[in-house]
Amino acid sequence: MRDQIFTKANDLVNFTFDKSVANVFDDMVRRSVPGYQSMIEMIGLIVKTYGQDNTNYYDLGASTGAVTLALGLNNPHQHNRIIAVDNSIEMVKKCKNNLDGKISNFDVICSDINDISCENSSIVVLNLTLQFIPVEQRQALINKIYQGLNPGGVLIVSEKIHFDDPKQQEKITKLHLDFKRANGYSELEIAAKRQSIENVLITDNEKTHFDRLNSAGFSQSLCHFQCLNFASFLAIK
Ligand SMILES: C[S@@+](CC[C@H](N)C(=O)[O-])C[C@H]1O[C@@H](n2cnc3c(N)ncnc32)[C@H](O)[C@@H]1O
Protein backbone atom coordinates (compact mmCIF):
# COMPACT_ATOMS: atom_id res chain seq x y z
CA MET A 1 0.00 0.00 0.00
CA ARG A 2 1.33 3.47 -0.96
CA ASP A 3 2.50 5.78 1.84
CA GLN A 4 0.24 8.85 1.88
CA ILE A 5 0.46 9.52 5.62
CA PHE A 6 1.84 13.03 5.29
CA THR A 7 -0.14 14.14 2.25
CA LYS A 8 -2.46 16.30 4.36
CA ALA A 9 -1.42 19.09 6.72
CA ASN A 10 -2.88 17.49 9.88
CA ASP A 11 -1.97 18.47 13.42
CA LEU A 12 1.42 16.83 13.63
CA VAL A 13 2.19 14.42 16.41
CA ASN A 14 5.43 12.58 17.05
CA PHE A 15 5.98 9.73 14.59
CA THR A 16 5.05 6.27 15.92
CA PHE A 17 5.04 2.83 14.37
CA ASP A 18 1.26 2.48 14.63
CA LYS A 19 -1.22 0.71 12.37
CA SER A 20 -1.21 3.43 9.69
CA VAL A 21 2.59 3.27 9.45
CA ALA A 22 2.70 -0.55 9.58
CA ASN A 23 0.25 -0.68 6.64
CA VAL A 24 2.51 1.40 4.38
CA PHE A 25 5.92 0.67 5.93
CA ASP A 26 7.35 -1.34 3.03
CA ASP A 27 6.56 1.44 0.56
CA MET A 28 7.71 4.18 2.97
CA VAL A 29 11.10 2.62 3.69
CA ARG A 30 11.90 1.96 0.04
CA ARG A 31 10.98 5.52 -1.02
CA SER A 32 12.69 7.19 1.98
CA VAL A 33 15.89 5.23 2.64
CA PRO A 34 18.38 5.33 -0.24
CA GLY A 35 19.98 1.93 -0.74
CA TYR A 36 17.48 0.08 1.47
CA GLN A 37 17.26 -2.92 -0.86
CA SER A 38 21.06 -3.23 -1.01
CA MET A 39 21.27 -2.83 2.76
CA ILE A 40 19.04 -5.90 3.12
CA GLU A 41 20.96 -7.83 0.46
CA MET A 42 24.23 -7.17 2.38
CA ILE A 43 22.66 -8.80 5.45
CA GLY A 44 21.92 -11.85 3.30
CA LEU A 45 25.59 -11.98 2.29
CA ILE A 46 26.82 -11.54 5.86
CA VAL A 47 24.76 -14.44 7.24
CA LYS A 48 26.44 -16.75 4.72
CA THR A 49 29.88 -15.87 6.12
CA TYR A 50 29.26 -15.19 9.81
CA GLY A 51 26.22 -17.30 10.69
CA GLN A 52 27.13 -20.21 12.97
CA ASP A 53 25.12 -23.44 13.18
CA ASN A 54 23.19 -24.14 16.41
CA THR A 55 22.99 -20.43 17.31
CA ASN A 56 20.29 -17.77 17.37
CA TYR A 57 19.96 -14.88 14.92
CA TYR A 58 18.22 -11.73 16.22
CA ASP A 59 16.42 -9.11 14.14
CA LEU A 60 15.86 -6.26 16.61
CA GLY A 61 13.22 -3.75 15.51
CA ALA A 62 12.06 -6.16 12.82
CA SER A 63 9.11 -4.10 11.50
CA THR A 64 7.57 -6.10 8.64
CA GLY A 65 10.35 -8.72 8.63
CA ALA A 66 12.60 -7.87 5.65
CA VAL A 67 15.79 -8.65 7.62
CA THR A 68 14.40 -11.86 9.12
CA LEU A 69 13.42 -12.99 5.64
CA ALA A 70 16.92 -12.23 4.27
CA LEU A 71 18.48 -14.13 7.18
CA GLY A 72 16.16 -17.10 6.68
CA LEU A 73 16.51 -17.33 2.91
CA ASN A 74 20.31 -16.99 2.93
CA ASN A 75 21.15 -19.05 6.00
CA PRO A 76 23.60 -21.80 5.01
CA HIS A 77 22.95 -23.81 8.23
CA GLN A 78 20.18 -26.13 9.43
CA HIS A 79 19.85 -25.53 13.16
CA ASN A 80 19.23 -21.84 13.76
CA ARG A 81 16.36 -19.93 15.30
CA ILE A 82 15.67 -16.43 13.97
CA ILE A 83 14.07 -14.20 16.57
CA ALA A 84 12.34 -11.07 15.24
CA VAL A 85 11.54 -8.52 17.95
CA ASP A 86 9.45 -5.36 17.74
CA ASN A 87 7.50 -3.40 20.34
CA SER A 88 4.77 -2.37 17.88
CA ILE A 89 1.97 -4.95 17.91
CA GLU A 90 0.88 -3.79 14.45
CA MET A 91 4.39 -4.45 13.08
CA VAL A 92 4.47 -7.84 14.81
CA LYS A 93 1.20 -8.85 13.08
CA LYS A 94 2.51 -7.72 9.68
CA CYS A 95 5.83 -9.47 10.29
CA LYS A 96 4.16 -12.81 11.09
CA ASN A 97 1.91 -12.55 8.03
CA ASN A 98 4.84 -11.70 5.76
CA LEU A 99 7.03 -14.55 6.97
CA ASP A 100 4.49 -17.37 7.32
CA GLY A 101 5.09 -19.91 4.59
CA LYS A 102 8.34 -18.31 3.43
CA ILE A 103 10.69 -19.46 6.20
CA SER A 104 10.05 -21.88 9.05
CA ASN A 105 12.59 -21.40 11.80
CA PHE A 106 11.49 -18.09 13.30
CA ASP A 107 9.67 -16.51 16.24
CA VAL A 108 8.18 -13.03 16.25
CA ILE A 109 8.15 -11.44 19.70
CA CYS A 110 6.38 -8.24 20.75
CA SER A 111 8.79 -6.70 23.26
CA ASP A 112 11.04 -3.76 23.93
CA ILE A 113 14.46 -4.82 22.64
CA ASN A 114 15.98 -3.45 25.85
CA ASP A 115 14.08 -6.11 27.81
CA ILE A 116 15.14 -9.28 25.97
CA SER A 117 18.31 -11.33 26.23
CA CYS A 118 20.21 -12.27 23.07
CA GLU A 119 21.93 -15.45 24.26
CA ASN A 120 23.92 -17.87 22.09
CA SER A 121 23.78 -15.57 19.08
CA SER A 122 26.02 -15.36 16.03
CA ILE A 123 24.11 -12.67 14.09
CA VAL A 124 22.32 -9.69 15.63
CA VAL A 125 20.83 -7.00 13.40
CA LEU A 126 19.72 -3.49 14.34
CA ASN A 127 18.58 -2.31 10.91
CA LEU A 128 17.42 1.33 11.22
CA THR A 129 16.36 0.67 14.83
CA LEU A 130 19.09 2.04 17.12
CA GLN A 131 18.26 5.58 15.95
CA PHE A 132 14.86 5.25 17.68
CA ILE A 133 16.34 4.14 21.01
CA PRO A 134 16.93 6.97 23.52
CA VAL A 135 20.57 8.06 23.16
CA GLU A 136 21.38 7.36 26.82
CA GLN A 137 20.21 3.72 26.44
CA ARG A 138 22.22 2.91 23.30
CA GLN A 139 25.53 1.89 24.89
CA ALA A 140 23.84 -0.49 27.36
CA LEU A 141 21.93 -2.13 24.49
CA ILE A 142 25.10 -2.65 22.41
CA ASN A 143 26.93 -3.97 25.50
CA LYS A 144 24.15 -6.51 26.11
CA ILE A 145 24.23 -7.64 22.47
CA TYR A 146 28.02 -8.05 22.66
CA GLN A 147 27.72 -10.17 25.81
CA GLY A 148 25.22 -12.52 24.12
CA LEU A 149 27.27 -13.01 20.94
CA ASN A 150 29.48 -16.06 20.54
CA PRO A 151 33.13 -15.47 19.56
CA GLY A 152 33.25 -14.71 15.83
CA GLY A 153 29.62 -13.56 15.87
CA VAL A 154 28.61 -10.20 14.41
CA LEU A 155 26.36 -7.24 15.04
CA ILE A 156 25.06 -5.30 12.01
CA VAL A 157 23.91 -1.74 12.70
CA SER A 158 22.32 0.31 9.90
CA GLU A 159 21.47 3.92 10.62
CA LYS A 160 20.79 7.34 9.26
CA ILE A 161 23.96 9.26 10.19
CA HIS A 162 24.93 12.92 10.33
CA PHE A 163 28.22 14.60 9.41
CA ASP A 164 30.22 17.07 11.49
CA ASP A 165 31.27 19.09 8.45
CA PRO A 166 28.31 21.46 7.78
CA LYS A 167 29.06 21.58 4.04
CA GLN A 168 29.04 17.79 3.76
CA GLN A 169 25.87 17.63 5.87
CA GLU A 170 24.15 20.17 3.62
CA LYS A 171 25.14 18.47 0.37
CA ILE A 172 24.16 14.97 1.48
CA THR A 173 20.89 16.24 2.97
CA LYS A 174 20.04 17.90 -0.34
CA LEU A 175 20.69 14.66 -2.20
CA HIS A 176 18.52 12.76 0.29
CA LEU A 177 15.67 15.24 -0.26
CA ASP A 178 16.14 14.85 -4.02
CA PHE A 179 15.93 11.07 -3.56
CA LYS A 180 12.58 11.47 -1.78
CA ARG A 181 11.27 13.88 -4.43
CA ALA A 182 12.36 11.47 -7.16
CA ASN A 183 10.33 8.79 -5.38
CA GLY A 184 7.15 10.84 -5.50
CA TYR A 185 7.09 12.60 -2.13
CA SER A 186 5.81 16.20 -2.27
CA GLU A 187 7.44 19.13 -0.47
CA LEU A 188 4.52 19.09 2.01
CA GLU A 189 4.97 15.39 2.77
CA ILE A 190 8.74 15.79 3.19
CA ALA A 191 8.38 18.78 5.54
CA ALA A 192 5.57 17.19 7.56
CA LYS A 193 7.43 13.91 8.04
CA ARG A 194 10.59 15.74 9.06
CA GLN A 195 8.66 17.68 11.71
CA SER A 196 6.92 14.55 12.97
CA ILE A 197 10.09 12.46 13.22
CA GLU A 198 12.70 14.99 14.39
CA ASN A 199 12.21 14.33 18.12
CA VAL A 200 11.99 10.58 17.62
CA LEU A 201 14.82 9.68 15.22
CA ILE A 202 18.08 10.95 16.73
CA THR A 203 21.12 10.38 14.53
CA ASP A 204 24.75 9.79 15.56
CA ASN A 205 27.83 10.46 13.46
CA GLU A 206 30.09 7.67 12.23
CA LYS A 207 32.66 8.20 14.99
CA THR A 208 30.05 7.84 17.73
CA HIS A 209 29.01 4.50 16.22
CA PHE A 210 32.59 3.22 16.07
CA ASP A 211 33.36 4.47 19.60
CA ARG A 212 30.25 2.75 20.96
CA LEU A 213 31.09 -0.56 19.25
CA ASN A 214 34.72 -0.40 20.43
CA SER A 215 33.66 0.45 23.94
CA ALA A 216 31.34 -2.60 24.03
CA GLY A 217 34.38 -4.77 23.24
CA PHE A 218 34.08 -5.57 19.52
CA SER A 219 37.52 -6.45 18.19
CA GLN A 220 36.79 -5.06 14.72
CA SER A 221 34.16 -2.75 13.29
CA LEU A 222 33.82 -1.35 9.80
CA CYS A 223 31.36 0.44 7.55
CA HIS A 224 30.44 -2.19 4.93
CA PHE A 225 27.75 -0.16 3.12
CA GLN A 226 26.78 3.48 2.71
CA CYS A 227 24.33 5.30 0.49
CA LEU A 228 24.15 9.08 1.11
CA ASN A 229 23.39 9.53 4.82
CA PHE A 230 22.55 5.89 5.53
CA ALA A 231 25.35 3.59 6.66
CA SER A 232 25.67 -0.03 7.75
CA PHE A 233 28.33 -1.09 10.23
CA LEU A 234 29.61 -4.62 10.76
CA ALA A 235 31.06 -5.32 14.21
CA ILE A 236 32.84 -8.61 14.83
CA LYS A 237 33.33 -10.20 18.27
C1 LIG B 1 12.74 1.84 10.90
S1 LIG B 1 11.99 0.50 11.59
C2 LIG B 1 13.14 -0.84 11.32
C3 LIG B 1 13.12 -1.38 9.94
C4 LIG B 1 13.43 -2.85 9.79
N1 LIG B 1 14.49 -3.30 10.65
C5 LIG B 1 13.79 -3.15 8.35
O1 LIG B 1 14.95 -3.36 8.07
O2 LIG B 1 12.88 -3.12 7.51
C6 LIG B 1 12.20 0.64 13.33
C7 LIG B 1 11.43 -0.42 14.09
O3 LIG B 1 11.93 -0.47 15.42
C8 LIG B 1 10.84 -0.67 16.29
N2 LIG B 1 11.27 -0.19 17.61
C9 LIG B 1 11.60 1.07 17.98
N3 LIG B 1 11.98 1.09 19.27
C10 LIG B 1 11.87 -0.18 19.73
C11 LIG B 1 12.13 -0.79 20.98
N4 LIG B 1 12.55 -0.11 22.04
N5 LIG B 1 11.92 -2.12 21.10
C12 LIG B 1 11.48 -2.84 20.04
N6 LIG B 1 11.24 -2.32 18.82
C13 LIG B 1 11.44 -1.00 18.67
C14 LIG B 1 9.70 0.11 15.69
O4 LIG B 1 8.43 -0.34 16.12
C15 LIG B 1 9.93 -0.12 14.20
O5 LIG B 1 9.18 -1.21 13.72
The ligand as a Tripos MOL2 file, in Angstrom:
@<TRIPOS>MOLECULE
LIG
   27    29     1     0     0
SMALL
NO_CHARGES

@<TRIPOS>ATOM
      1 C1         12.7440    1.8380   10.8980 C.3       1 LIG1
      2 S1         11.9870    0.5020   11.5920 S.3       1 LIG1
      3 C2         13.1410   -0.8440   11.3190 C.3       1 LIG1
      4 C3         13.1230   -1.3750    9.9360 C.3       1 LIG1
      5 C4         13.4300   -2.8490    9.7920 C.3       1 LIG1
      6 N1         14.4850   -3.3040   10.6510 N.3       1 LIG1
      7 C5         13.7850   -3.1480    8.3510 C.2       1 LIG1
      8 O1         14.9540   -3.3590    8.0650 O.co2     1 LIG1
      9 O2         12.8820   -3.1210    7.5060 O.co2     1 LIG1
     10 C6         12.2040    0.6410   13.3340 C.3       1 LIG1
     11 C7         11.4250   -0.4170   14.0860 C.3       1 LIG1
     12 O3         11.9310   -0.4720   15.4180 O.3       1 LIG1
     13 C8         10.8420   -0.6720   16.2940 C.3       1 LIG1
     14 N2         11.2680   -0.1950   17.6070 N.ar      1 LIG1
     15 C9         11.6030    1.0720   17.9790 C.ar      1 LIG1
     16 N3         11.9760    1.0950   19.2700 N.ar      1 LIG1
     17 C10        11.8740   -0.1790   19.7260 C.ar      1 LIG1
     18 C11        12.1290   -0.7920   20.9820 C.ar      1 LIG1
     19 N4         12.5460   -0.1100   22.0350 N.pl3     1 LIG1
     20 N5         11.9230   -2.1150   21.1030 N.ar      1 LIG1
     21 C12        11.4820   -2.8440   20.0410 C.ar      1 LIG1
     22 N6         11.2430   -2.3210   18.8190 N.ar      1 LIG1
     23 C13        11.4420   -1.0020   18.6650 C.ar      1 LIG1
     24 C14         9.7040    0.1140   15.6890 C.3       1 LIG1
     25 O4          8.4310   -0.3420   16.1240 O.3       1 LIG1
     26 C15         9.9350   -0.1240   14.1960 C.3       1 LIG1
     27 O5          9.1830   -1.2100   13.7200 O.3       1 LIG1
@<TRIPOS>BOND
     1     1     2 1
     2     2     3 1
     3     2    10 1
     4     3     4 1
     5     4     5 1
     6     5     6 1
     7     5     7 1
     8     7     8 2
     9     7     9 1
    10    10    11 1
    11    11    12 1
    12    11    26 1
    13    12    13 1
    14    13    14 1
    15    13    24 1
    16    14    15 ar
    17    14    23 ar
    18    15    16 ar
    19    16    17 ar
    20    17    18 ar
    21    17    23 ar
    22    18    19 1
    23    18    20 ar
    24    20    21 ar
    25    21    22 ar
    26    22    23 ar
    27    24    25 1
    28    24    26 1
    29    26    27 1
@<TRIPOS>SUBSTRUCTURE
     1 LIG1         1 GROUP 0 **** ****
